[in-house]
Amino acid sequence: MKFGEQLRSSVIREYQWHYIDYDGLKADLKRPSGPLRPVAPRPNADPSKPIIQRREWTEDDEARFVSKLEAELDKVHTKQQVKAMEISRRIAVSEREVRDVVNRLNERGPGEDGPSEEEFMMLEEDLSDIIADVHDLAKFVQLNYTGFYKIIKKHDKMTGWHLRPVFETRLKAKPFYKENYDASVVQLSKLYDIVRTRGNPAKGDSAAGGSQANFIRHTTKYWVHPDNVTELKLIILKHLPVLVFNASKEFETEDTAITSIYFDNPNTWDLYEGRLKKTEGAEAIRLRWYGGMKSETIFVERKTHREDWTGEKSVKARFSLKEKNVNPYLRGELLPPAIFEKARKEGKKSEKAIAEDERLAREIQWSVLKKGYRPVCRSFYHRTAFQLPADARVRISLDTELTMIREDNLDGVRRSGDNWRRMDIGVDYPFSQLPPGDIVRFPYAILEVKLQTQLGQEPPEWVRQLTSSHLVEAVPKFSKFIHGVATLFPDRIHLLPYWMPQMDVDIRKPATHDFGIKRLEHSTTASLTDEDEDEDDSDDESPQRSATGRAGESSTSAAARNGRPSALAADIEDQTTDRPSAEGTYLYDSEDEDDEDTRLEEARRVGGWTYYKARAEASARAAARGTWWLLKALVPRPRSTQVPRNARMESLLGPGQIQERRFKAPPGKKIYVPVRVEPKVYFAAERTFLGWLEYSIYIGAIALTLLNFTTEHGSRGSFAAAAAFTLLAFVSLCYSVGIYLYRSRAIRTRRVARYHDKAGPSVLCGALFAAVALNYALEGKTRGLW
């Protein structure tokens, strides 16, 4: 599906007259007023074809186009500003209404009636409508932002004039796309939680376990496309409130910033490989702080991986340290007893907890000094956490603006000097002052779902729907540390995580089930069509008119309900994305698909022998494809059995065809796929070897019996049979030893190998049958039976 069709089918009714006039701008590009000029032929073009002539793009055309583009930018920016102010006013009004209802609830006397259920229901409907408005505005901004960059790229490609650098300045002057909805999300979350609980929100420690030194959670991780971040936040806040540690303080963007500095040995990369391979006891050491660079409290953390067969869970342990003491601690000048001396005197923590922190500080300090661990990379992101206060059974966090930055001095550049962290950056994302080689901006947000459920207990239904929806892409065992090291040190790291080849694949998916932000009363999404649709923007017929009850619904789901398959997965424009720019924005790439229909249509406009030749070539290619498929269908060959998809798989993957992709590592690199190895795998390999050894002994015993306990008359035939059984026993013994050594090495190195044996048992049984048949034939001949 081309962007023009996507724009028309995703229009929200309230905004339908305020979207970018993408079709009008594109039509303007196709009406240059300059003199005719020949188009340069392609390198392999047929010289017999006539030369196509097109008009040149002049300064008057450029001025006209820029003027129209400016008008469209003003229109979009004005609507965004007006709607944002309207949402702010509506939130303020709702806050006063909620406060009034809660005051009446708290101040009622004995026997007096408080607010009715209808009042709370009306407030909830009003807040749901505001949430839908925020969602619609975010979709409106995202769609227009994509449209502006697509039309600018199309302009530069078609005219040869470079407008993109100039127009980026105009976009910065009217940054409608930089609206931050985090403050609105926090306000709506607080109000919705009060209304949902009917004025009795859960109370308790906002940290909900954050003050503990050791905690264990079951965590699953997902990637979230930037287009879906706001919608995901609005969906979650309807079930969980935003976790605010200091409710009395006004919300600031800096409050959500989290920065971590990871350590490793830059010569051996022990910590990187240990965390990548998930070996038993693999560690990750990092220093973390919350907020800006002025934060005085630094948390020294160590994450330890435990295999399931040990009966233990992976644990994260940490202790706090003053920023001024970090350098002496890492250099070994400040010992752990001196760090916790003040805590012992104050008596705020138990002696047992202090002893555990001191032991942890001693172990981390020993590792840093003895194993040569140094700061190698920094991760920065803004985290929005959702959790009920004092209840950590369900905790969801969404990390946005994830960035990895080098902290080392390996290439001779003094980034941090003698300090434990570099001081030339803070929380000023996107860190445009850094050189490209020092920074990697991650293109997606990271969703972490942390559950503490009892044995056999299922997670909440809404969590299951969220994690199986089109808004997220599951990436098990994703690690910011592993990704940062793998991308920042390409010349030193040769073992890559499994998700690296998938970074260039668009993770956006069509909606598989009805899940998302909805309005309770009326529809706001409209699909519009244009009778005079341009042929370059659509490969199919124009979409049917439809109206749905979902705000900002994607064109894919609308097409699915209209009974025609979605083309989103095969669209080149929607599948390729550029890396984020220095300003931290995402620019969507677009290339017009030069398919066979386009070439044939171009030849039809030229006419004559050019058209007949193109038509013949297209028919020949179609015939060749048909012949090839016919031969594949007729030639006997093994064919897979089609297993019907059950209801659960259809709810997760949809009824359409499942596409498979094969990825290859770059030259000189290897992709490491996690392999789970438990002690019983070693024992299974040993038992299999002993089974083969027992079999070989039995065959050898048969050979010795034939050789030593036969009469002299039948010695020749018996000797030949004994030789066959002896050879079979020897081959079986050698084969079992070779298979055991191969499997043991594969298990130790955690290689993805075939541990099943398809040919060995069958060949051995066949050889045993041949040996028995040989013995029977020789004995029968000796006895004169044939």
C-alpha positions in Angstrom: 0.0 0.0 0.0 1.4 3.4 -1.0 1.4 6.3 1.4 -1.3 8.2 -0.5 -3.7 5.4 0.0 -2.6 4.9 3.6 -3.2 8.5 4.3 -6.7 8.5 2.8 -7.8 5.3 4.6 -6.4 6.5 8.0 -8.1 9.9 8.2 -9.7 10.8 11.5 -13.0 12.7 10.9 -12.2 15.6 13.2 -8.9 16.2 11.4 -10.0 15.4 7.9 -9.6 19.0 6.6 -6.3 19.6 8.3 -4.1 16.8 6.9 -1.3 17.5 4.5 -2.5 17.7 0.9 -0.2 14.9 -0.2 -2.0 14.2 -3.5 -2.1 17.9 -4.4 1.6 18.4 -3.7 2.5 15.3 -5.7 0.4 16.4 -8.6 2.1 19.8 -8.5 5.5 18.0 -8.8 4.3 16.4 -12.0 3.4 19.7 -13.7 6.8 21.4 -14.4 6.6 24.4 -16.7 10.1 24.5 -18.1 11.3 23.5 -21.6 11.4 19.9 -22.7 14.6 18.0 -22.1 15.6 14.3 -22.9 15.6 11.9 -20.0 18.9 10.1 -19.6 18.5 6.4 -20.6 19.3 3.6 -18.2 22.7 1.8 -18.7 21.1 -1.4 -20.0 18.3 0.3 -21.9 17.4 -0.8 -25.4 18.9 1.7 -27.9 16.0 1.2 -30.3 13.5 2.7 -27.8 12.6 6.3 -28.5 14.1 8.9 -26.0 11.5 10.2 -23.6 11.3 13.9 -23.0 10.1 15.7 -19.9 9.8 19.4 -18.9 12.4 20.9 -16.6 11.7 22.1 -13.1 12.2 25.9 -13.0 12.6 28.4 -10.2 9.0 29.5 -10.6 7.9 25.9 -10.1 10.1 25.7 -7.0 8.7 28.9 -5.6 5.1 27.7 -6.2 5.8 24.3 -4.6 7.5 25.8 -1.6 4.7 28.2 -1.0 2.2 25.5 -1.1 4.3 23.4 1.2 4.6 26.3 3.7 0.8 26.7 3.7 0.3 23.0 4.4 2.9 23.2 7.3 1.0 26.2 8.7 -2.3 24.3 8.5 -1.0 21.2 10.3 1.0 23.2 12.9 -2.0 25.4 13.7 -4.3 22.4 14.2 -1.9 20.6 16.4 -1.4 23.7 18.6 -5.1 24.3 18.9 -5.9 20.7 19.7 -3.1 20.4 22.2 -4.3 23.5 24.1 -7.9 22.1 24.0 -6.7 18.8 25.5 -4.8 20.7 28.3 -7.9 22.7 29.1 -10.1 19.6 29.2 -7.6 17.8 31.5 -7.7 20.8 33.8 -11.5 20.9 33.9 -11.6 17.1 34.5 -9.1 17.5 37.3 -11.3 20.1 39.0 -14.4 17.9 38.6 -12.6 14.8 40.0 -11.2 16.9 42.9 -14.8 18.1 43.7 -16.2 14.6 43.6 -13.5 13.3 45.8 -13.9 16.1 48.3 -17.6 15.5 48.6 -16.8 11.8 49.1 -14.3 12.5 51.9 -16.3 15.2 53.6 -19.6 13.5 53.8 -21.0 13.0 57.3 -22.6 10.0 58.9 -25.7 8.9 57.1 -25.1 11.3 54.2 -25.0 10.1 50.6 -21.8 10.7 48.7 -21.3 11.0 45.0 -23.4 8.6 43.0 -22.1 5.8 40.7 -23.4 7.7 37.7 -21.1 10.7 38.5 -18.1 8.4 38.5 -19.2 6.7 35.3 -19.6 10.1 33.6 -16.1 11.2 34.8 -14.7 7.9 33.5 -16.3 8.4 30.1 -15.0 12.0 29.9 -11.5 10.8 30.8 -11.7 8.0 28.2 -12.7 10.5 25.6 -9.7 12.7 26.5 -7.5 9.7 26.2 -8.9 9.0 22.8 -8.2 12.6 21.8 -4.6 12.3 22.9 -4.3 9.1 20.8 -5.9 10.8 17.8 -3.6 13.8 18.0 -0.6 11.6 18.2 -1.7 9.6 15.1 -2.4 12.9 13.3 1.0 14.3 14.1 2.8 11.0 13.1 1.0 10.7 9.8 1.6 14.3 8.8 5.2 14.2 9.8 5.7 11.1 7.6 3.8 12.8 4.7 6.1 15.9 4.8 9.3 13.9 4.6 7.9 11.6 1.9 6.8 14.5 -0.3 10.2 16.2 0.2 12.1 13.1 -0.7 9.8 12.7 -3.8 10.5 16.4 -4.7 14.3 15.9 -4.4 14.2 12.8 -6.5 11.9 14.1 -9.3 13.2 17.6 -9.7 16.9 17.3 -8.8 16.5 20.3 -6.4 17.5 19.7 -2.8 14.8 21.0 -0.6 15.3 18.7 2.4 18.0 20.6 4.3 16.1 23.9 3.9 12.8 22.5 4.9 14.2 20.8 8.0 14.9 24.4 9.3 11.3 25.3 8.6 10.2 22.2 10.5 12.3 23.2 13.5 10.6 26.6 13.5 7.2 24.9 13.7 7.9 21.6 15.5 4.4 20.1 15.6 6.0 16.7 15.7 8.0 17.3 18.9 5.0 17.5 21.2 5.7 15.5 24.4 2.6 13.8 25.8 4.3 12.4 28.9 3.0 15.1 31.2 -0.5 14.6 29.9 -0.1 10.8 30.4 0.9 11.3 34.0 -2.1 13.6 34.7 -4.6 11.3 33.0 -3.2 8.3 34.8 -3.6 9.9 38.2 -7.2 11.0 37.4 -8.2 7.8 35.8 -6.9 5.8 38.7 -8.9 7.9 41.2 -12.1 7.5 39.1 -11.6 3.8 38.4 -11.2 3.0 42.1 -14.2 5.3 42.9 -12.1 7.7 44.9 -10.1 5.1 46.8 -6.8 4.6 44.9 -4.3 2.2 46.2 -1.8 3.7 48.6 1.6 2.7 49.8 5.3 2.9 49.0 5.6 4.1 45.5 8.9 2.3 45.1 7.0 -1.0 45.7 10.2 -2.9 46.4 12.6 -0.5 44.8 14.3 0.0 48.1 15.2 -3.6 48.4 18.8 -4.6 47.6 17.8 -7.9 46.0 14.7 -8.6 44.0 13.6 -11.3 41.6 11.1 -10.9 38.8 9.9 -12.8 35.7 10.6 -10.4 32.9 9.7 -10.5 29.2 10.9 -7.8 26.7 9.4 -6.3 23.6 10.2 -3.8 20.9 7.7 -1.0 20.3 7.7 1.1 17.1 7.7 4.9 17.7 4.4 5.2 16.0 2.8 3.0 18.7 4.4 4.4 21.8 1.7 6.9 22.7 -1.1 4.5 22.1 0.6 1.9 24.2 1.0 4.3 27.1 -2.7 5.3 26.9 -3.8 1.6 26.9 -1.7 0.7 29.9 -2.7 3.7 32.0 -6.3 2.4 31.8 -5.3 -0.6 33.9 -2.2 0.6 35.8 -1.3 4.1 37.1 1.9 5.7 36.2 4.4 5.1 39.0 5.4 8.5 40.5 8.0 8.4 43.2 7.4 12.0 44.4 3.8 13.0 43.9 4.3 16.4 45.5 6.8 17.4 42.9 5.7 18.8 39.5 6.5 16.5 36.7 9.6 17.2 34.7 11.1 15.3 31.8 14.4 14.9 33.6 12.7 12.9 36.3 12.2 9.9 34.0 15.8 9.8 32.7 17.9 6.7 33.6 21.6 6.4 32.8 23.7 3.3 33.3 27.4 2.8 32.6 28.5 -0.8 32.0 31.9 -2.3 32.7 33.9 -5.0 31.0 37.4 -6.0 30.2 38.1 -4.5 26.7 40.7 -7.1 25.9 38.7 -10.3 26.6 35.1 -9.0 26.8 34.3 -11.6 29.5 31.2 -10.0 30.8 29.8 -9.4 27.2 30.3 -13.0 26.1 29.0 -14.4 29.4 25.8 -12.4 29.2 25.4 -13.2 25.5 25.9 -17.0 26.0 23.9 -17.0 29.3 26.5 -19.1 31.0 25.9 -20.1 34.6 27.0 -17.3 36.9 27.4 -14.7 34.1 27.6 -11.2 35.5 26.9 -7.7 34.4 28.4 -4.8 36.4 27.0 -1.3 36.0 26.7 2.1 37.7 23.3 3.7 37.5 21.8 7.0 38.4 18.3 8.6 38.0 17.7 12.0 36.7 20.3 14.5 35.6 24.1 14.6 36.0 23.6 16.5 39.3 22.3 13.4 41.0 24.5 12.6 44.0 23.4 9.0 44.6 24.9 6.4 42.3 23.8 2.8 42.5 26.4 0.1 42.0 24.7 -3.0 40.6 25.6 -6.5 39.7 23.3 -8.8 37.7 24.0 -12.5 38.0 22.5 -15.1 35.6 21.4 -18.4 37.0 20.4 -21.5 35.0 17.0 -23.0 35.7 18.5 -26.4 36.6 20.2 -24.8 39.6 16.8 -24.1 41.2 17.8 -20.4 41.6 16.6 -17.3 39.8 18.7 -14.6 38.2 19.3 -11.9 40.8 20.1 -8.2 40.7 21.9 -6.8 43.7 22.9 -3.2 44.3 24.1 -0.7 46.9 24.2 3.1 46.9 27.3 5.2 46.8 27.9 9.0 46.8 29.1 10.3 43.5 32.2 11.8 45.0 33.3 8.4 46.3 32.9 6.5 43.0 36.5 7.2 41.7 38.2 6.3 45.0 36.1 3.1 45.2 36.9 2.0 41.7 40.6 2.7 42.2 40.6 0.7 45.5 41.4 3.7 47.6 38.1 3.6 49.4 37.4 0.2 51.0 33.8 -1.1 51.6 34.0 -0.9 55.5 34.5 2.9 55.2 31.6 3.2 52.8 29.1 1.7 55.3 30.6 3.2 58.4 28.1 6.1 58.5 25.2 3.7 57.8 26.2 1.6 60.9 26.3 4.7 63.1 22.9 5.9 62.0 21.3 2.5 62.5 18.7 3.0 59.8 19.4 -0.4 58.3 19.8 -3.7 60.0 23.3 -5.2 60.5 22.4 -8.1 58.3 21.5 -5.8 55.4 24.6 -3.7 55.8 26.8 -6.9 55.9 25.2 -8.0 52.6 25.9 -4.6 51.0 29.4 -4.7 52.2 30.0 -8.1 50.9 28.6 -7.1 47.5 30.8 -4.0 47.5 33.9 -6.0 48.3 33.2 -8.6 45.5 32.5 -5.9 42.8 35.6 -3.9 43.8 37.8 -7.1 43.7 36.4 -7.9 40.2 37.1 -4.4 38.9 40.7 -4.4 40.2 41.7 -8.0 39.5 39.9 -8.6 36.3 40.6 -5.3 34.6 37.0 -4.1 34.2 36.6 -0.6 32.8 33.7 1.5 31.7 32.9 0.7 28.1 29.5 2.0 27.2 26.6 4.1 28.6 22.9 3.6 28.1 20.4 6.4 28.4 16.7 6.4 28.2 13.5 7.8 29.6 11.4 5.3 31.5 7.7 5.4 32.1 6.7 2.8 34.7 3.2 1.6 35.4 2.5 -0.1 38.7 0.0 -0.1 41.6 1.7 1.4 44.7 2.9 -1.3 47.1 1.9 -4.0 44.7 4.7 -5.4 42.4 2.7 -8.3 41.0 2.4 -6.5 37.6 5.0 -3.9 36.7 5.3 -2.5 33.2 8.0 -0.1 32.1 8.4 1.6 28.7 11.9 2.9 27.8 12.0 5.5 25.1 14.8 7.5 23.4 17.2 4.6 24.1 20.8 5.6 23.3 24.2 3.8 23.7 27.3 5.9 24.0 31.0 5.0 24.2 32.8 5.5 27.5 36.1 4.0 26.7 39.5 5.4 25.7 40.5 2.4 23.5 41.1 4.3 20.3 43.2 7.0 22.0 40.4 9.5 22.4 40.2 10.7 26.0 36.4 10.5 26.5 36.3 10.3 30.2 39.9 10.8 31.1 40.6 9.6 34.6 37.0 10.1 35.7 34.6 7.2 35.9 32.2 8.8 33.4 32.4 11.3 30.6 31.2 14.8 31.5 30.6 16.3 28.0 27.0 15.0 27.9 24.1 14.8 30.3 20.4 14.1 29.6 20.3 16.4 26.6 18.9 13.8 24.1 19.7 13.4 21.2 23.3 14.3 22.1 23.9 16.0 18.8 27.3 17.2 20.0 28.8 13.7 19.9 30.5 12.3 16.8 28.7 9.5 15.0 31.2 6.9 16.0 30.5 7.5 19.7 26.7 7.1 19.7 24.0 4.7 18.6 20.4 5.7 18.8 18.1 2.7 19.1 15.1 3.0 16.7 12.5 1.4 19.0 11.2 1.7 22.5 11.7 -1.2 24.9 8.7 -2.6 26.8 9.4 -4.7 29.8 6.5 -6.7 31.4 7.5 -7.9 34.9 5.2 -10.3 36.6 5.2 -11.8 40.1 2.6 -14.5 40.0 2.2 -17.6 42.1 2.8 -21.0 40.7 0.2 -21.9 38.1 -1.4 -18.4 38.1 -2.0 -16.8 34.8 -1.2 -13.1 34.1 -4.2 -10.7 33.8 -6.1 -11.0 30.5 -5.4 -7.5 29.4 -1.6 -8.1 29.8 -2.0 -11.2 27.6 -3.9 -9.2 25.0 -1.3 -6.5 25.1 1.7 -8.7 24.6 0.0 -10.6 21.7 -1.2 -7.4 19.9 0.3 -5.7 16.9 1.7 -3.0 19.0 4.7 -5.0 20.3 7.3 -7.3 18.9 8.7 -10.0 21.3 12.5 -10.0 21.7 13.3 -12.5 24.4 16.5 -11.9 26.4 17.2 -8.5 24.8 19.9 -6.6 26.6 20.9 -2.9 26.4 24.4 -3.8 27.4 24.8 -6.5 24.8 23.4 -4.4 22.0 25.5 -1.3 23.0 28.8 -3.2 23.0 28.0 -5.1 19.7 27.1 -1.8 17.9 29.7 0.5 19.4 32.7 -1.8 19.0 32.2 -3.5 15.6 36.0 -4.1 15.1 36.4 -5.8 18.4 33.2 -7.8 18.7 32.8 -10.8 16.4 30.0 -12.7 18.2 26.6 -10.9 17.7 23.3 -11.4 19.4 20.5 -13.0 17.5 18.4 -9.8 17.0 21.1 -7.8 15.2 20.2 -9.0 11.7 16.6 -8.0 12.4 17.4 -4.3 13.0 16.7 -3.4 9.4 13.2 -5.1 9.3 10.2 -3.0 10.0 8.4 -4.4 13.1 5.1 -2.8 12.4 2.3 -5.4 11.9 -1.4 -5.3 10.9 -3.9 -5.5 13.8 -4.7 -9.2 14.4 -7.5 -8.6 16.9 -9.7 -5.8 18.2 -7.4 -4.2 20.7 -6.6 -0.5 21.2 -8.0 2.8 22.2 -11.7 3.1 21.6 -14.3 5.8 22.0 -17.4 4.9 24.0 -19.9 6.9 22.0 -19.2 7.8 18.4 -16.8 7.1 15.6 -14.1 9.4 14.7 -12.3 7.6 11.9 -13.2 7.9 8.3 -11.8 6.4 5.2 -11.9 8.8 2.2 -11.4 8.0 -1.4 -10.5 10.1 -4.4 -12.1 9.3 -7.7 -9.2 10.8 -9.6 -6.6 8.6 -7.9 -3.1 8.8 -9.2 -1.7 5.6 -10.8 1.7 5.9 -9.0 0.1 5.8 -5.6 -1.9 2.7 -5.7 -1.5 -0.8 -7.2 -5.1 -1.8 -6.4 -8.5 -0.3 -6.7 -9.3 2.6 -4.4 -10.4 1.4 -0.9 -14.1 1.2 -0.1 -15.6 3.7 2.1 -15.8 2.6 5.7 -16.3 4.0 9.2 -15.1 2.2 12.3 -15.5 2.8 15.9 -11.7 2.9 16.6 -9.8 6.1 16.9 -6.9 6.3 14.5 -7.3 2.8 13.2 -4.7 1.6 10.8 -5.5 1.1 7.1 -4.6 -2.5 7.4 -7.3 -3.5 9.8 -9.8 -1.5 7.9 -8.9 -3.3 4.7 -9.2 -6.6 6.4 -12.7 -5.9 7.5 -13.6 -4.8 4.0 -12.8 -8.3 2.8 -9.5 -7.6 0.9 -6.0 -8.6 1.9 -3.7 -6.0 3.4 -0.7 -4.9 1.3 1.2 -3.3 4.2 3.6 -6.2 4.7 4.8 -6.0 1.1 5.0 -2.2 0.8 8.5 -1.0 0.2 7.7 2.5 1.4 6.4 1.3 4.7 9.0 -1.4 5.3 12.2 0.7 5.1 13.2 3.3 7.7 16.2 5.5 8.0 18.2 5.7 11.2 17.3 8.6 13.5 18.8 11.9 12.7 20.8 14.0 15.1 17.6 15.7 16.3 16.3 12.3 17.4 13.5 12.2 14.8 12.6 9.3 12.6 12.6 9.9 8.9 10.7 7.3 6.9 12.2 6.3 3.6 10.2 5.9 0.5 11.1 4.5 -3.0 8.5 4.2 -5.7 8.3 0.5 -6.7 9.6 0.1 -10.3 7.4 -3.0 -11.0 6.4 -4.6 -14.3 3.0 -2.8 -14.5 4.8 0.6 -14.2 7.2 -0.2 -17.0 4.4 -1.5 -19.2 2.3 1.6 -18.6 5.3 3.8 -19.5 5.7 1.9 -22.7 2.0 2.3 -23.5 2.4 6.0 -23.3 5.3 5.9 -25.7 3.4 3.6 -28.1 4.5 1.8 -31.3 7.1 -1.0 -31.3 8.3 0.0 -27.8 4.9 -1.0 -26.4 4.6 -4.2 -28.4 8.1 -5.2 -27.4 7.4 -4.5 -23.7 4.2 -6.4 -23.9 5.9 -9.4 -25.5 8.6 -9.4 -22.8 6.0 -9.2 -20.1 4.0 -12.1 -21.6 7.2 -14.2 -22.0 8.1 -13.6 -18.4 4.6 -14.6 -17.2 4.7 -17.7 -19.4 8.1 -18.7 -18.0 6.9 -18.3 -14.4 3.8 -20.4 -15.2 5.9 -23.1 -16.7 8.2 -23.2 -13.8 5.4 -23.5 -11.3 3.8 -26.2 -13.4 7.0 -28.2 -13.5 7.4 -27.8 -9.7 3.9 -29.1 -9.3 4.3 -32.1 -11.6 7.8 -33.3 -10.6 7.6 -35.9 -7.7 9.3 -34.5 -4.7 8.9 -34.6 -0.9 6.1 -32.1 0.2 5.3 -30.8 3.6 2.0 -31.5 5.2 -0.2 -28.5 5.8 -1.3 -28.4 9.4 -4.4 -26.3 10.0 -3.8 -23.4 12.4 -5.7 -23.5 15.6 -7.7 -20.7 17.1 -4.9 -19.5 19.4 -2.3 -19.3 16.6 -4.9 -17.4 14.4 -5.4 -14.9 17.3 -1.7 -14.3 17.5 -0.6 -14.5 13.9 -3.8 -13.9 12.0 -5.3 -16.0 9.2 -2.8 -14.9 6.5 0.3 -16.6 5.3 3.3 -16.6 7.6 6.4 -15.2 6.1 9.8 -16.6 6.9 13.1 -14.7 6.7 16.6 -16.1 6.7 19.4 -13.9 8.1 23.2 -14.2 7.6 25.9 -12.6 9.7 28.1 -10.0 8.2 31.5 -11.2 6.9 33.8 -12.1 9.8 30.9 -12.1 12.3 28.9 -14.9 13.9 25.4 -14.8 15.2 25.0 -16.4 18.6 21.7 -18.2 19.1 21.0 -18.9 22.8 21.0 -22.7 23.5 19.6 -24.0 26.8 21.9 -26.7 28.3 21.0 -28.5 31.5 23.0 -31.2 33.3 20.6 -33.9 32.2 21.7 -33.2 28.6 25.2 -34.4 29.6 23.8 -37.5 31.3 21.6 -38.3 28.2 24.6 -38.2 26.0 26.5 -40.5 28.3 23.6 -42.9 28.5 23.3 -43.0 24.7 27.0 -43.8 24.5 26.8 -46.6 27.0 23.8 -48.0 25.1 25.9 -48.2 21.9 28.8 -49.6 23.9 26.5 -52.4 25.3 25.3 -53.1 21.8 28.8 -53.4 20.5 29.7 -55.8 23.3 26.8 -58.1 22.4 27.8 -58.2 18.7 31.4 -58.9 19.7 30.3 -61.7 22.0 28.4 -63.2 19.0 31.5 -63.0 16.9 33.7 -64.7 19.6 31.1 -67.5 19.9 31.1 -68.2 16.2 34.9 -68.1 16.1 35.6 -70.3 19.1 32.7 -72.8 19.4 32.3 -74.1 15.8 33.4 -77.5 14.4 36.3 -77.8 12.1 34.0 -78.8 9.2 32.3 -75.5 9.2 35.3 -73.4 10.1 35.4 -71.5 6.8 31.8 -70.3 6.8 31.8 -69.7 10.5 35.1 -67.7 10.3 33.6 -65.5 7.6 30.4 -64.9 9.7 32.5 -64.2 12.8 34.6 -61.7 10.8 31.4 -59.9 9.6 30.1 -59.6 13.2 33.5 -58.5 14.5 33.7 -55.8 11.8 30.2 -54.7 12.7 31.1 -54.5 16.4 34.2 -52.5 15.7 32.4 -50.1 13.4 29.6 -49.6 16.0 32.1 -48.9 18.7 34.0 -46.3 16.7 30.8 -44.7 15.6 29.5 -44.4 19.1 32.8 -42.9 20.3 32.8 -40.3 17.5 29.1 -39.3 18.1 29.8 -39.0 21.9 32.8 -36.8 21.4 30.9 -34.6 18.8 27.9 -34.2 21.1 30.0 -33.5 24.2 31.9 -30.7 22.4 28.7 -29.2 21.0 27.2 -29.2 24.5 30.2 -27.6 26.1 30.4 -24.9 23.5 26.6 -24.5 23.3 26.5 -24.9 19.6 23.2 -25.3 17.7 23.8 -28.9 16.6 21.7 -31.9 15.7 21.6 -34.1 18.8 19.2 -36.6 17.2 20.6 -39.4 15.1 18.6 -40.1 11.9 20.9 -42.5 10.1 23.0 -44.3 12.7 20.4 -46.8 14.2 18.9 -47.6 10.8 22.3 -48.3 9.2 23.4 -50.4 12.2 20.2 -52.5 12.1 20.6 -53.0 8.4 24.2 -54.1 8.9 23.2 -56.5 11.6 20.5 -58.0 9.4 23.1 -58.4 6.6 25.6 -60.2 9.0 22.9 -62.6 10.2 21.8 -63.3 6.7 25.4 -63.9 5.7 25.9 -66.4 8.6 22.6 -68.1 7.7 23.6 -68.4 4.0 27.1 -69.8 4.7 25.9 -72.2 7.3 23.2 -73.5 4.9 25.7 -74.0 2.1 28.1 -75.8 4.5 25.3 -78.2 5.5 24.4 -78.7 1.8 20.9 -77.3 2.0 21.3 -75.3 -1.2 
